[in-house]
Amino acid sequence: MSTAVLTSRPMAKSVADSALSAATTLWFTAVVIGQGLFLYYIVRFYYPSTLTGNFQAWRTNDNLIMGYVAGDAVGNLAFGAHVVMAGIVTFGGALQLIPQIRARAPAVHRWIGRLFLTTAIGASLAGLWMTWARGAYVALPGSVATSLDGVLILIFAGLAWRTALARDFAAHRRWAMRTFMVANAVWFLRVGFVVAALVCLATGLPEPGMKSAFFITWNFGCYLAPLAMLELYFLAQKPGAALGRLALAGGIVAATAVMSVGAVGAWFVFFNPVLSKL
């Protein structure tokens, strides 16, 4: 075997590693910016009304399946707690994925992690209660999709906590990243819905409604698709998968481009019209 062949393999591995690292950094940057807009919306619109008990203000948001209901004190409190915890999950989850915090401030990483996992569990339990006890859903398939996501959050968060206590940090990192994906399903749902609406607008197809086949399917896809991409990322970490890492890097870049369009569109479609009324 020639020296050129022997030296080309490490070079190919280096290029593949660099490409995948750059692609994941690009994806994470886009997610942080997109979720930053989402967090701003949650804090600006929901926090003042929720923390002051002005639940009637939720009526100005036409995107809610079931927000304020007159006479339903328990349900209103559950929804208010859910959206407050959603802000913590959005902010805390992104912070947990920053490697510099893990390396330079491990104590901060641990406390943010505890807050993120506790809040994710609480938000999931509140969401499951609102779905089945309060009836906050449009169609039964959508409620099943939301409930499956809630169950996955509970399982993944529990395993992330358990592996952290066992000091199995490699496994903890994987379960924490899985928790991040499923815990942010609401954001992925809106981003994907906007992309579908733009495609329909460009092609002249009817815009998908909340009872459309796309919306019902994407209720599952909004967390299963990111989760599948993450599992492919884990597989690509195995030795000897240089070609797979290059292919995955290309897929992540393409997904990031689509996601970025949806994130910007979500700001104008869902968030900005509400903020402009404040």
C-alpha positions in Angstrom: 0.0 0.0 0.0 1.4 3.4 -1.0 2.3 6.1 1.4 -0.2 8.4 -0.3 -3.0 6.0 0.5 -1.9 5.8 4.1 -1.7 9.5 4.6 -5.0 10.2 2.8 -7.0 8.4 5.4 -6.1 10.6 8.4 -6.6 13.6 6.1 -10.0 12.4 5.1 -10.9 11.8 8.8 -9.7 15.3 9.7 -11.8 16.9 6.9 -14.8 14.9 8.0 -14.4 15.8 11.6 -13.9 19.5 10.8 -17.0 19.5 8.5 -19.2 17.8 11.1 -18.0 20.1 13.9 -18.6 23.2 11.7 -22.1 22.0 10.7 -23.1 21.3 14.3 -21.8 24.7 15.4 -23.9 26.3 12.7 -26.9 24.3 13.7 -26.5 25.3 17.4 -26.0 28.9 16.5 -29.2 29.0 14.5 -31.1 27.2 17.3 -29.9 29.7 19.9 -30.9 32.6 17.8 -34.3 31.1 17.0 -35.0 30.1 20.5 -33.8 33.5 21.7 -36.7 35.0 19.7 -39.1 32.4 21.1 -37.9 33.1 24.7 -38.3 36.9 24.2 -41.9 36.2 23.1 -42.6 34.0 26.0 -41.1 36.4 28.6 -42.6 39.5 27.0 -46.1 38.2 26.5 -46.7 35.5 29.1 -44.6 36.3 32.1 -46.2 39.7 33.1 -49.8 38.4 32.7 -49.0 35.1 34.4 -47.1 36.4 37.3 -49.6 39.1 38.0 -52.6 36.8 37.7 -54.0 38.6 34.6 -54.8 35.4 32.8 -57.5 37.0 30.7 -54.6 38.6 28.6 -53.9 35.2 27.1 -57.1 35.7 25.0 -55.2 38.1 22.7 -53.2 35.1 21.4 -55.1 33.3 18.7 -52.4 30.6 18.4 -53.4 28.9 21.7 -55.4 25.7 21.7 -56.7 26.4 25.1 -55.3 29.2 27.2 -57.6 31.2 29.5 -60.9 29.6 30.4 -63.3 31.5 32.6 -64.0 29.7 35.9 -61.2 27.1 35.4 -58.8 28.3 38.1 -56.8 25.0 38.2 -56.5 24.8 34.4 -55.5 28.4 34.2 -52.8 28.0 36.9 -51.5 24.8 35.1 -51.2 26.6 31.8 -49.5 29.6 33.5 -47.0 27.3 35.2 -46.5 25.5 31.9 -45.5 28.6 29.9 -43.3 29.9 32.7 -41.5 26.6 32.8 -41.3 26.7 29.0 -39.1 29.8 29.2 -36.8 28.2 31.7 -36.5 25.0 29.5 -35.8 27.1 26.4 -33.1 29.2 28.1 -31.6 26.5 30.4 -31.4 23.8 27.7 -29.3 26.0 25.3 -26.9 26.9 28.1 -26.4 23.3 28.9 -25.1 22.6 25.4 -22.3 25.2 25.6 -19.1 23.3 26.2 -17.2 26.3 27.6 -19.6 26.4 30.6 -19.2 22.7 31.2 -15.4 23.0 31.1 -14.8 26.3 33.0 -17.8 26.4 35.3 -18.9 22.9 36.1 -20.8 24.0 39.2 -22.9 26.4 37.1 -23.4 23.6 34.6 -24.7 21.3 37.3 -27.1 23.7 38.8 -28.5 24.8 35.5 -28.8 21.2 34.6 -30.8 20.4 37.7 -33.1 23.4 37.0 -33.5 22.4 33.4 -34.3 18.7 34.1 -36.7 19.6 37.0 -38.5 22.2 34.9 -38.7 19.9 31.9 -40.3 17.2 34.0 -42.7 19.7 35.6 -43.7 21.2 32.2 -44.3 17.6 30.8 -46.5 16.6 33.7 -48.5 19.9 33.3 -48.8 19.3 29.6 -50.0 15.8 30.0 -52.6 16.9 32.6 -53.8 19.7 30.3 -54.1 17.4 27.4 -56.1 14.6 29.0 -57.8 16.3 32.0 -58.4 19.7 30.5 -59.0 18.5 27.0 -56.4 20.9 25.4 -56.1 19.4 22.0 -57.5 19.8 18.5 -57.6 16.2 17.4 -56.9 12.8 19.1 -53.8 12.0 17.0 -52.3 15.3 18.0 -53.0 14.6 21.7 -51.3 11.2 21.3 -48.2 12.9 19.7 -48.0 15.5 22.4 -48.4 12.8 25.1 -45.6 10.6 23.6 -43.3 13.6 23.6 -44.2 14.2 27.2 -43.4 10.6 28.1 -40.1 10.8 26.3 -39.2 13.9 28.1 -39.8 12.2 31.5 -37.8 9.1 30.5 -34.9 11.0 29.0 -34.7 13.5 31.8 -34.8 10.7 34.3 -32.0 8.9 32.6 -29.9 12.1 32.2 -30.3 12.7 36.0 -29.5 9.0 36.8 -26.3 8.9 34.7 -25.1 12.2 36.1 -25.5 10.8 39.7 -23.6 7.7 38.6 -20.9 10.0 37.1 -21.2 8.3 33.8 -20.7 11.6 32.0 -20.5 10.2 28.4 -24.0 8.6 28.8 -25.3 11.7 30.7 -24.3 13.9 27.8 -26.2 11.7 25.3 -29.4 11.6 27.5 -29.2 15.3 28.2 -29.0 16.1 24.4 -31.9 13.8 23.8 -33.9 15.6 26.5 -33.1 18.9 24.8 -34.5 17.7 21.5 -37.8 16.4 22.8 -38.2 19.2 25.3 -38.1 21.8 22.5 -40.7 20.1 20.4 -43.0 23.1 20.6 -40.4 25.3 19.0 -39.7 22.8 16.3 -43.4 22.4 15.7 -43.9 26.0 14.9 -40.8 26.3 12.8 -41.8 23.3 10.7 -45.4 24.6 10.3 -44.1 27.9 9.0 -41.9 26.1 6.5 -44.8 24.0 5.3 -47.0 27.1 5.0 -44.3 28.9 2.9 -44.0 25.9 0.6 -47.7 25.8 0.1 -47.8 29.6 -0.6 -45.0 29.2 -3.2 -46.6 26.2 -4.9 -50.2 27.4 -4.7 -51.3 24.5 -2.5 -53.8 25.0 0.3 -52.2 26.2 3.6 -52.1 23.4 6.2 -54.5 23.8 9.0 -54.3 22.5 12.6 -56.4 19.4 11.5 -54.5 18.8 8.3 -52.6 15.6 7.6 -49.3 17.6 7.6 -50.0 19.2 11.0 -51.0 15.9 12.6 -47.9 14.2 11.1 -45.6 17.0 12.1 -46.9 16.7 15.7 -44.9 13.5 15.8 -42.1 14.7 13.5 -41.3 17.9 15.5 -39.5 15.8 18.1 -38.8 12.5 16.3 -37.0 14.1 13.3 -34.6 16.1 15.5 -34.1 13.0 17.7 -33.3 10.9 14.6 -30.7 13.5 13.5 -29.2 13.4 16.9 -28.9 9.6 16.8 -27.2 9.8 13.4 -24.8 12.3 15.0 -24.0 9.8 17.8 -23.4 7.0 15.2 -21.1 9.3 13.2 -18.8 9.6 16.3 -17.7 6.0 15.9 -14.3 5.4 14.4 -14.0 4.8 10.7 -17.1 6.7 9.6 -15.5 9.6 7.8 -17.8 9.4 4.8 -20.8 9.1 7.0 -19.6 12.2 8.9 -19.3 14.2 5.7 -22.7 13.1 4.6 -24.2 14.0 7.9 -22.5 17.4 7.9 -24.2 18.2 4.6 -27.5 17.0 6.0 -27.2 19.2 9.1 -26.3 22.2 7.0 -29.4 21.6 4.8 -31.6 21.1 7.9 -30.2 24.3 9.4 -31.0 26.3 6.3 -34.6 25.1 6.4 -34.9 25.5 10.1 -33.6 29.1 9.9 -36.2 30.0 7.3 -38.9 28.6 9.6 -37.4 30.4 12.7 -37.5 33.8 11.0 -40.9 33.1 9.6 -42.2 32.0 13.0 -41.1 35.4 14.5 -43.3 37.2 12.0 -46.2 34.7 11.8 -46.6 33.7 15.5 -44.6 36.1 17.7 -44.3 39.6 16.2 -48.0 40.2 15.4 -48.7 39.6 19.1 -45.9 41.8 20.3 -46.9 44.6 18.1 -50.2 44.8 20.0 -48.6 45.2 23.4 
